[in-house]
Amino acid sequence: MNELLNPVANLGFPIVLSVYLLVRLEGKIDTLSASLQDLARSIEGMTTEK
């Protein structure tokens, strides 16, 4: 039984940590994406005004 739990424990922690970080950073990535889209619109507006 211990032989089965050891690989699960070793592999489980990195998987849980990766999922936690992905969920936590997802909101920040969405905000960054929206900011980049706003910046692109602003730059496009500046180039069409000339």
PDB file of N, CA, C and O in Angstrom:
ATOM      1  N   MET A   1       0.821  -1.193   0.000  1.00  0.00           N
ATOM      2  CA  MET A   1       0.000   0.000   0.000  1.00  0.00           C
ATOM      3  C   MET A   1       0.867   1.260   0.000  1.00  0.00           C
ATOM      4  O   MET A   1       0.553   2.236  -0.682  1.00  0.00           O
ATOM      5  N   ASN A   2       1.952   1.234   0.764  1.00  0.00           N
ATOM      6  CA  ASN A   2       2.854   2.376   0.839  1.00  0.00           C
ATOM      7  C   ASN A   2       3.517   2.639  -0.513  1.00  0.00           C
ATOM      8  O   ASN A   2       3.793   3.787  -0.864  1.00  0.00           O
ATOM      9  N   GLU A   3       3.768   1.575  -1.265  1.00  0.00           N
ATOM     10  CA  GLU A   3       4.375   1.718  -2.583  1.00  0.00           C
ATOM     11  C   GLU A   3       3.456   2.460  -3.553  1.00  0.00           C
ATOM     12  O   GLU A   3       3.926   3.118  -4.481  1.00  0.00           O
ATOM     13  N   LEU A   4       2.160   2.353  -3.336  1.00  0.00           N
ATOM     14  CA  LEU A   4       1.186   3.036  -4.179  1.00  0.00           C
ATOM     15  C   LEU A   4       1.006   4.488  -3.762  1.00  0.00           C
ATOM     16  O   LEU A   4       0.834   5.357  -4.617  1.00  0.00           O
ATOM     17  N   LEU A   5       1.043   4.765  -2.464  1.00  0.00           N
ATOM     18  CA  LEU A   5       0.810   6.120  -1.968  1.00  0.00           C
ATOM     19  C   LEU A   5       1.993   7.056  -2.208  1.00  0.00           C
ATOM     20  O   LEU A   5       1.796   8.259  -2.377  1.00  0.00           O
ATOM     21  N   ASN A   6       3.193   6.540  -2.224  1.00  0.00           N
ATOM     22  CA  ASN A   6       4.374   7.387  -2.398  1.00  0.00           C
ATOM     23  C   ASN A   6       4.380   8.108  -3.752  1.00  0.00           C
ATOM     24  O   ASN A   6       4.590   9.321  -3.773  1.00  0.00           O
ATOM     25  N   PRO A   7       4.162   7.427  -4.875  1.00  0.00           N
ATOM     26  CA  PRO A   7       4.114   8.159  -6.150  1.00  0.00           C
ATOM     27  C   PRO A   7       2.946   9.143  -6.230  1.00  0.00           C
ATOM     28  O   PRO A   7       3.075  10.216  -6.820  1.00  0.00           O
ATOM     29  N   VAL A   8       1.814   8.779  -5.639  1.00  0.00           N
ATOM     30  CA  VAL A   8       0.664   9.678  -5.650  1.00  0.00           C
ATOM     31  C   VAL A   8       0.985  10.929  -4.850  1.00  0.00           C
ATOM     32  O   VAL A   8       0.639  12.034  -5.269  1.00  0.00           O
ATOM     33  N   ALA A   9       1.632  10.775  -3.720  1.00  0.00           N
ATOM     34  CA  ALA A   9       2.000  11.922  -2.892  1.00  0.00           C
ATOM     35  C   ALA A   9       3.023  12.791  -3.614  1.00  0.00           C
ATOM     36  O   ALA A   9       2.935  14.017  -3.558  1.00  0.00           O
ATOM     37  N   ASN A  10       3.976  12.186  -4.280  1.00  0.00           N
ATOM     38  CA  ASN A  10       5.008  12.954  -4.983  1.00  0.00           C
ATOM     39  C   ASN A  10       4.449  13.666  -6.209  1.00  0.00           C
ATOM     40  O   ASN A  10       4.852  14.790  -6.508  1.00  0.00           O
ATOM     41  N   LEU A  11       3.544  13.038  -6.908  1.00  0.00           N
ATOM     42  CA  LEU A  11       2.967  13.647  -8.106  1.00  0.00           C
ATOM     43  C   LEU A  11       1.762  14.520  -7.784  1.00  0.00           C
ATOM     44  O   LEU A  11       1.460  15.455  -8.526  1.00  0.00           O
ATOM     45  N   GLY A  12       1.080  14.231  -6.703  1.00  0.00           N
ATOM     46  CA  GLY A  12      -0.126  14.970  -6.357  1.00  0.00           C
ATOM     47  C   GLY A  12       0.147  16.410  -5.971  1.00  0.00           C
ATOM     48  O   GLY A  12      -0.602  17.304  -6.366  1.00  0.00           O
ATOM     49  N   PHE A  13       1.197  16.654  -5.213  1.00  0.00           N
ATOM     50  CA  PHE A  13       1.500  18.008  -4.771  1.00  0.00           C
ATOM     51  C   PHE A  13       1.776  18.947  -5.945  1.00  0.00           C
ATOM     52  O   PHE A  13       1.202  20.035  -5.981  1.00  0.00           O
ATOM     53  N   PRO A  14       2.626  18.580  -6.904  1.00  0.00           N
ATOM     54  CA  PRO A  14       2.840  19.494  -8.041  1.00  0.00           C
ATOM     55  C   PRO A  14       1.564  19.743  -8.849  1.00  0.00           C
ATOM     56  O   PRO A  14       1.361  20.843  -9.361  1.00  0.00           O
ATOM     57  N   ILE A  15       0.718  18.741  -8.963  1.00  0.00           N
ATOM     58  CA  ILE A  15      -0.526  18.917  -9.705  1.00  0.00           C
ATOM     59  C   ILE A  15      -1.449  19.876  -8.970  1.00  0.00           C
ATOM     60  O   ILE A  15      -2.025  20.774  -9.584  1.00  0.00           O
ATOM     61  N   VAL A  16      -1.596  19.695  -7.670  1.00  0.00           N
ATOM     62  CA  VAL A  16      -2.446  20.586  -6.878  1.00  0.00           C
ATOM     63  C   VAL A  16      -1.902  22.003  -6.907  1.00  0.00           C
ATOM     64  O   VAL A  16      -2.669  22.954  -7.052  1.00  0.00           O
ATOM     65  N   LEU A  17      -0.610  22.158  -6.774  1.00  0.00           N
ATOM     66  CA  LEU A  17       0.001  23.484  -6.822  1.00  0.00           C
ATOM     67  C   LEU A  17      -0.213  24.142  -8.183  1.00  0.00           C
ATOM     68  O   LEU A  17      -0.512  25.335  -8.247  1.00  0.00           O
ATOM     69  N   SER A  18      -0.068  23.402  -9.248  1.00  0.00           N
ATOM     70  CA  SER A  18      -0.277  23.943 -10.596  1.00  0.00           C
ATOM     71  C   SER A  18      -1.718  24.388 -10.806  1.00  0.00           C
ATOM     72  O   SER A  18      -1.961  25.451 -11.376  1.00  0.00           O
ATOM     73  N   VAL A  19      -2.664  23.594 -10.355  1.00  0.00           N
ATOM     74  CA  VAL A  19      -4.077  23.951 -10.486  1.00  0.00           C
ATOM     75  C   VAL A  19      -4.374  25.196  -9.663  1.00  0.00           C
ATOM     76  O   VAL A  19      -5.080  26.088 -10.132  1.00  0.00           O
ATOM     77  N   TYR A  20      -3.857  25.270  -8.464  1.00  0.00           N
ATOM     78  CA  TYR A  20      -4.079  26.437  -7.605  1.00  0.00           C
ATOM     79  C   TYR A  20      -3.537  27.703  -8.267  1.00  0.00           C
ATOM     80  O   TYR A  20      -4.224  28.724  -8.306  1.00  0.00           O
ATOM     81  N   LEU A  21      -2.326  27.642  -8.779  1.00  0.00           N
ATOM     82  CA  LEU A  21      -1.727  28.819  -9.417  1.00  0.00           C
ATOM     83  C   LEU A  21      -2.475  29.202 -10.682  1.00  0.00           C
ATOM     84  O   LEU A  21      -2.645  30.390 -10.960  1.00  0.00           O
ATOM     85  N   LEU A  22      -2.923  28.225 -11.448  1.00  0.00           N
ATOM     86  CA  LEU A  22      -3.675  28.506 -12.667  1.00  0.00           C
ATOM     87  C   LEU A  22      -4.982  29.212 -12.348  1.00  0.00           C
ATOM     88  O   LEU A  22      -5.343  30.185 -13.009  1.00  0.00           O
ATOM     89  N   VAL A  23      -5.689  28.729 -11.344  1.00  0.00           N
ATOM     90  CA  VAL A  23      -6.959  29.346 -10.958  1.00  0.00           C
ATOM     91  C   VAL A  23      -6.722  30.755 -10.415  1.00  0.00           C
ATOM     92  O   VAL A  23      -7.486  31.675 -10.707  1.00  0.00           O
ATOM     93  N   ARG A  24      -5.678  30.916  -9.637  1.00  0.00           N
ATOM     94  CA  ARG A  24      -5.390  32.215  -9.034  1.00  0.00           C
ATOM     95  C   ARG A  24      -4.969  33.234 -10.085  1.00  0.00           C
ATOM     96  O   ARG A  24      -5.353  34.400  -9.998  1.00  0.00           O
ATOM     97  N   LEU A  25      -4.201  32.822 -11.062  1.00  0.00           N
ATOM     98  CA  LEU A  25      -3.698  33.747 -12.074  1.00  0.00           C
ATOM     99  C   LEU A  25      -4.678  33.982 -13.219  1.00  0.00           C
ATOM    100  O   LEU A  25      -4.484  34.898 -14.018  1.00  0.00           O
ATOM    101  N   GLU A  26      -5.713  33.176 -13.307  1.00  0.00           N
ATOM    102  CA  GLU A  26      -6.654  33.294 -14.419  1.00  0.00           C
ATOM    103  C   GLU A  26      -7.294  34.675 -14.464  1.00  0.00           C
ATOM    104  O   GLU A  26      -7.412  35.266 -15.537  1.00  0.00           O
ATOM    105  N   GLY A  27      -7.704  35.190 -13.325  1.00  0.00           N
ATOM    106  CA  GLY A  27      -8.319  36.516 -13.280  1.00  0.00           C
ATOM    107  C   GLY A  27      -7.360  37.606 -13.707  1.00  0.00           C
ATOM    108  O   GLY A  27      -7.747  38.544 -14.403  1.00  0.00           O
ATOM    109  N   LYS A  28      -6.115  37.486 -13.296  1.00  0.00           N
ATOM    110  CA  LYS A  28      -5.111  38.483 -13.673  1.00  0.00           C
ATOM    111  C   LYS A  28      -4.826  38.421 -15.167  1.00  0.00           C
ATOM    112  O   LYS A  28      -4.599  39.454 -15.798  1.00  0.00           O
ATOM    113  N   ILE A  29      -4.836  37.234 -15.731  1.00  0.00           N
ATOM    114  CA  ILE A  29      -4.601  37.086 -17.168  1.00  0.00           C
ATOM    115  C   ILE A  29      -5.759  37.690 -17.954  1.00  0.00           C
ATOM    116  O   ILE A  29      -5.542  38.327 -18.986  1.00  0.00           O
ATOM    117  N   ASP A  30      -6.993  37.495 -17.473  1.00  0.00           N
ATOM    118  CA  ASP A  30      -8.160  38.093 -18.133  1.00  0.00           C
ATOM    119  C   ASP A  30      -8.080  39.613 -18.101  1.00  0.00           C
ATOM    120  O   ASP A  30      -8.373  40.272 -19.098  1.00  0.00           O
ATOM    121  N   THR A  31      -7.683  40.175 -16.959  1.00  0.00           N
ATOM    122  CA  THR A  31      -7.548  41.625 -16.826  1.00  0.00           C
ATOM    123  C   THR A  31      -6.458  42.151 -17.756  1.00  0.00           C
ATOM    124  O   THR A  31      -6.636  43.186 -18.399  1.00  0.00           O
ATOM    125  N   LEU A  32      -5.359  41.461 -17.829  1.00  0.00           N
ATOM    126  CA  LEU A  32      -4.268  41.866 -18.711  1.00  0.00           C
ATOM    127  C   LEU A  32      -4.698  41.820 -20.168  1.00  0.00           C
ATOM    128  O   LEU A  32      -4.355  42.709 -20.947  1.00  0.00           O
ATOM    129  N   SER A  33      -5.436  40.804 -20.534  1.00  0.00           N
ATOM    130  CA  SER A  33      -5.927  40.682 -21.903  1.00  0.00           C
ATOM    131  C   SER A  33      -6.863  41.835 -22.252  1.00  0.00           C
ATOM    132  O   SER A  33      -6.776  42.394 -23.345  1.00  0.00           O
ATOM    133  N   ALA A  34      -7.755  42.195 -21.334  1.00  0.00           N
ATOM    134  CA  ALA A  34      -8.668  43.315 -21.570  1.00  0.00           C
ATOM    135  C   ALA A  34      -7.897  44.621 -21.697  1.00  0.00           C
ATOM    136  O   ALA A  34      -8.234  45.460 -22.532  1.00  0.00           O
ATOM    137  N   SER A  35      -6.876  44.798 -20.886  1.00  0.00           N
ATOM    138  CA  SER A  35      -6.055  46.007 -20.952  1.00  0.00           C
ATOM    139  C   SER A  35      -5.320  46.106 -22.287  1.00  0.00           C
ATOM    140  O   SER A  35      -5.199  47.190 -22.857  1.00  0.00           O
ATOM    141  N   LEU A  36      -4.836  44.987 -22.774  1.00  0.00           N
ATOM    142  CA  LEU A  36      -4.145  44.989 -24.063  1.00  0.00           C
ATOM    143  C   LEU A  36      -5.101  45.323 -25.205  1.00  0.00           C
ATOM    144  O   LEU A  36      -4.724  46.012 -26.153  1.00  0.00           O
ATOM    145  N   GLN A  37      -6.326  44.841 -25.116  1.00  0.00           N
ATOM    146  CA  GLN A  37      -7.315  45.163 -26.140  1.00  0.00           C
ATOM    147  C   GLN A  37      -7.652  46.649 -26.111  1.00  0.00           C
ATOM    148  O   GLN A  37      -7.801  47.269 -27.164  1.00  0.00           O
ATOM    149  N   ASP A  38      -7.776  47.232 -24.904  1.00  0.00           N
ATOM    150  CA  ASP A  38      -8.034  48.668 -24.786  1.00  0.00           C
ATOM    151  C   ASP A  38      -6.874  49.475 -25.359  1.00  0.00           C
ATOM    152  O   ASP A  38      -7.085  50.478 -26.041  1.00  0.00           O
ATOM    153  N   LEU A  39      -5.665  49.041 -25.083  1.00  0.00           N
ATOM    154  CA  LEU A  39      -4.486  49.725 -25.607  1.00  0.00           C
ATOM    155  C   LEU A  39      -4.459  49.667 -27.130  1.00  0.00           C
ATOM    156  O   LEU A  39      -4.142  50.662 -27.781  1.00  0.00           O
ATOM    157  N   ALA A  40      -4.785  48.528 -27.693  1.00  0.00           N
ATOM    158  CA  ALA A  40      -4.807  48.393 -29.148  1.00  0.00           C
ATOM    159  C   ALA A  40      -5.849  49.321 -29.760  1.00  0.00           C
ATOM    160  O   ALA A  40      -5.596  49.938 -30.795  1.00  0.00           O
ATOM    161  N   ARG A  41      -7.023  49.428 -29.129  1.00  0.00           N
ATOM    162  CA  ARG A  41      -8.050  50.346 -29.622  1.00  0.00           C
ATOM    163  C   ARG A  41      -7.587  51.798 -29.535  1.00  0.00           C
ATOM    164  O   ARG A  41      -7.849  52.593 -30.438  1.00  0.00           O
ATOM    165  N   SER A  42      -6.905  52.140 -28.456  1.00  0.00           N
ATOM    166  CA  SER A  42      -6.410  53.505 -28.288  1.00  0.00           C
ATOM    167  C   SER A  42      -5.368  53.845 -29.343  1.00  0.00           C
ATOM    168  O   SER A  42      -5.393  54.935 -29.914  1.00  0.00           O
ATOM    169  N   ILE A  43      -4.474  52.941 -29.599  1.00  0.00           N
ATOM    170  CA  ILE A  43      -3.441  53.157 -30.613  1.00  0.00           C
ATOM    171  C   ILE A  43      -4.070  53.257 -31.987  1.00  0.00           C
ATOM    172  O   ILE A  43      -3.672  54.095 -32.796  1.00  0.00           O
ATOM    173  N   GLU A  44      -5.043  52.414 -32.253  1.00  0.00           N
ATOM    174  CA  GLU A  44      -5.739  52.466 -33.546  1.00  0.00           C
ATOM    175  C   GLU A  44      -6.453  53.805 -33.709  1.00  0.00           C
ATOM    176  O   GLU A  44      -6.449  54.383 -34.796  1.00  0.00           O
ATOM    177  N   GLY A  45      -7.062  54.295 -32.642  1.00  0.00           N
ATOM    178  CA  GLY A  45      -7.731  55.586 -32.693  1.00  0.00           C
ATOM    179  C   GLY A  45      -6.767  56.720 -32.935  1.00  0.00           C
ATOM    180  O   GLY A  45      -7.106  57.677 -33.631  1.00  0.00           O
ATOM    181  N   MET A  46      -5.585  56.640 -32.384  1.00  0.00           N
ATOM    182  CA  MET A  46      -4.577  57.681 -32.577  1.00  0.00           C
ATOM    183  C   MET A  46      -4.088  57.704 -34.021  1.00  0.00           C
ATOM    184  O   MET A  46      -3.833  58.779 -34.564  1.00  0.00           O
ATOM    185  N   THR A  47      -3.953  56.549 -34.647  1.00  0.00           N
ATOM    186  CA  THR A  47      -3.431  56.494 -36.006  1.00  0.00           C
ATOM    187  C   THR A  47      -4.490  56.903 -37.030  1.00  0.00           C
ATOM    188  O   THR A  47      -4.146  57.387 -38.109  1.00  0.00           O
ATOM    189  N   THR A  48      -5.750  56.718 -36.714  1.00  0.00           N
ATOM    190  CA  THR A  48      -6.798  57.103 -37.694  1.00  0.00           C
ATOM    191  C   THR A  48      -7.134  58.576 -37.598  1.00  0.00           C
ATOM    192  O   THR A  48      -7.718  59.115 -38.538  1.00  0.00           O
ATOM    193  N   GLU A  49      -6.794  59.269 -36.497  1.00  0.00           N
ATOM    194  CA  GLU A  49      -7.088  60.682 -36.332  1.00  0.00           C
ATOM    195  C   GLU A  49      -6.182  61.562 -37.177  1.00  0.00           C
ATOM    196  O   GLU A  49      -6.564  62.682 -37.516  1.00  0.00           O
ATOM    197  N   LYS A  50      -5.019  61.099 -37.519  1.00  0.00           N
ATOM    198  CA  LYS A  50      -4.048  61.926 -38.259  1.00  0.00           C
ATOM    199  C   LYS A  50      -4.435  62.153 -39.665  1.00  0.00           C
ATOM    200  O   LYS A  50      -3.715  62.827 -40.402  1.00  0.00           O
TER     201      LYS A  50
END
